[in-house]
Amino acid sequence: MGGAQYLMDISAGMASAAHVESHARILAQKYMQRQLIHYAGDIETMAYEEGVDVDELMQKAEGELFQLSQNNMKQDYTQIDPVVKEAVAILQRAAQNSGGLTGIPTGYRGLDDMTSGWQPSDLVIIAGRPAMGKTSFALSIAKNVAVDYDVPIGFFSLEMNNVQLVNRLISNVCEISGKKILNGQLEQPEWERLDKKLRKLTGAPIYIDDTPGLSVFELRTKARRLVREKGVKLLMIDYLQLMNANGMKFGSRQEEVST
């Protein structure tokens, strides 16, 4: 009984520490699978209930799924060598550009000089008191980026519908007052300018979503689709405070908006 073969069989049947990372990854994935099964079962049970408020159920489903995805997000460490190479590559691209821009140009030279263009992963907040021109400024940048530089952008408008938003873009591009765009009282030279300059907007890579009360989960889903299908490089939201974060828990309104 026993012998060398028996010892070899015992050794082969033991888990090796060399594969501990792989085993841990499998355990984490199985845990997430159980969480998703539990989540789906709860939503299915509530969906069968008589008199269930579908809107509230949708918000609850979005919130819980968002929380699951947040828990599963992981940011691994990075050794510095590839980061240095990336930084040098960006530096070399900037050196080849006479304007020194490494990001998306806004069309405002002073702003571009300070930022070298808007960089990937940048979060830029345009702040100011009501009626100070925040939306007009954002639309002006959107027009410059999409029309003048042909960079695809996504514009989420939670305050105005898409026709109102495009009317303001037309006013900007055609240099016609917004009041005249609304009432249609244009002079003949203005009609001619409208006909000539409106062609700039036709075919421009501007994608507008005017869904009111857009939730965080919906925004993320639509943003990913725009990036994947349309190659969007810049997203604009007008404005953050109107977004819907139902289904998510926050300690204060400030924390909700900042999230």
N, C-alpha and C positions, 0 to 999 in steps of 0.2 A: 504494500500500500504506500502511496506517496511517490517519492522519487523525483527526479529532475523534471519530468513532464508535468507532474502535478504542480510543482512550484511555478513552472512557466505559465500554466493555465491560471493560477491565482494572480500572478503578476499582470497577465493580459487583461484580466477582468477588473482590475483596479482603475479608478479614474485618475488621469494624469493631471498634475497641476499645469502642464504645458498648454492645456486647452481650457483653462478656467475662464478666460475672457469670452470664448465662444459659448461656453455653457451659461455664463451669466447673461449673455445677450439673448439666448433662447428663453431663459426664465423671464426676462423683462418683456419679451414679445408675447409670451403666453399670458403674463399678467395683464398686458394691454388688451389681449384678445378677450379675456374674462371680463374686463371692465366694459369693453364694447358690447359684449353679449348681454351683460347686466343692463347697460344703458338702453340698448335696443328693446329688450324685454319690457322695461319700465314704460318706454314711450308707446310701445304697441298696446300694453294693457290700458294705459290712459286714453289712447285713441279709440278703444272700443267702448269706453264709458259713454252713457247717454248724457246729452246736455253738456258735453265738454266744450270749452271755449277754444276753438281751433287756433286763434291768434295767440292766446296765452300758451297753448301747448307748443306752438312753433317757437315762441320765444324761449320757453323752457328747454326745448330740444336743442336749439342753437347754443344757448348758454352752457348746457352741460357738455355738449360735444366740443365747444370751444375750450372749456376747462380741461377736458381730457387731452386735447391736442396740446394745450399749454404745458400740462404735466409731462407730456412725452417729448417736449422740445429738449434738445441737448446741444450744448456748445462745447466742443472738445478743445483741448489745448492745441497750440500750433508752435512748432519749433520755428525759431526766428528766420532761418535761411530762406524759405519760400516767401516770407513776408518782405524781406529785404529785396529779393529779386523783383517782386511786384512793385515795390516802391521805386526802384531804379527804372523799371519799365515805364511807369507813369512819368517819371522825371524826363526820360528820353523822349517820350511822346510830346511832353510840354515844350521841350527844347526845339523840336521840329515845327511846332506851331508858333508862328510869328507873334500871335497875340498872347501866348502863354496859357491858353485855356486847356484844361484837362477834363473838364466836365461839360455839362450842357449849358450853352450860352443863353442868357435871358434876353439879350438884345439891349440891355442897359449897360453901357460901357463901364460906368463907375462901379456898379454892383459886380460886374464880371471881373474887374480888376482886383476887387477885394476878395472874391471867392474863387477865382480861376474857373468860374462856371459851377453849376450845381453838381455835386459829386454823387456817385451811387451810394445809396443808404443814408443820404442826408435827410434830416427832418427839418424843414424850413417852415416857420410859423409867421404869417403876416398878421400883426396885431395892431389894433387901433380902436379909437372910439367909434360908435355907430355913425354911419353916413360920412366917413372920412375917405372913402374910395378904395377900400380893401379889395372888393370884388372886381372893380374896374382895373386895378393894378394887376390882379391875378390873371384876368382875361387878356390884358395887354401882353403879359409874359407868355401866356398860352398861345396867343397869336404869333408872337415872335418865334417861339420855339417850333411850332408846328408848320407855320406858313413860310417863314424866312429861312429856317434851318432844317425843315423837313424831318423833325424828330417826333415820333408818335407820342401822344399824350392822352391820358384819361382824365376827364373832368367830372367829378361827382358833385352835382348841384342839389343840395337839400333845401335850398331856400326858393329858387326860381325854377320854373319848368324849362324844358329845352328850347322852346320858341323864344322865351324872354331872354335866355342866355345868348342865343344866336343873334337876336336883335342887337344886343350890346356889342357882339363881335362885329356885326355888319357896320354899326356906328363907328367902331374903332378903325376898321379896315378902309371904309369908304369916306371917313372924315365927314360924317353927317351927324348932326345933333340927334340924340336919342329921342327927343320930342317929335322931330320930323319923321323919324323912323316909325314911331307909333301912330301918328295921325296921317301919315302919307302925303303931307303937304310939301312936296319937294319941287324945287324949281327945275327947269329944263336942264341946266348944267349939272345939277345934283343927280338927276335921273341918268344922265350920261356917265357921270362918275360912278354911280352905283352899278350900272351895267358893265363898266370896264373893270372896276376893282373887285367886284363880287366874284369874279373868276378865280381870284387868289384863294378864296375859301373852298371853292369846289374841288373836291378830291383831297383836301388837306387831312392829314392823319390826326384828326381830333375826334375822340370818342366820348360822347356825353351820356351820362346816366343821371336822370332826374328823379330817382326813386325817393319819395319822402320818408323820413324816419328810418333811414338806412341803418341796419345793425352792423356791429363790428364783424360778425361772422359773415354776413352778406358781402360786406366790403372786401374782406379778404378773399372770398371765393371769386368775386367779379374781378378783382385786381389780378389774381393769378391767371384767370382766363384771358384778360387783356394782354398780359405779358406773353402768355403762351401763344395766343392766336394772332395778335396784332403787333407784337414786338414793342409794346409801350415801354418808354424809358422814364416817364415822369407822370406822377399821379397828383392831382389837385382835388382838395375837398373844400367845398364852400357850404357850410362851415362846420367845424368840429363839434360845437356845442349842440347842434341839431341831430347828431348821431344818436342812435338808440342802443343802449347797453343793457337792455332788460335781460334777465336770466343770469347776470353776473353780479357778484357781490362786491360792494365798495363801501369804504368807510365814510366817504364824503363826495359831494358833487365835483370838487376839484380833482380828487383821485379818479373819478369816473372819466372826466374829460381828458386828463393827462394819459390815461391808459389807452 
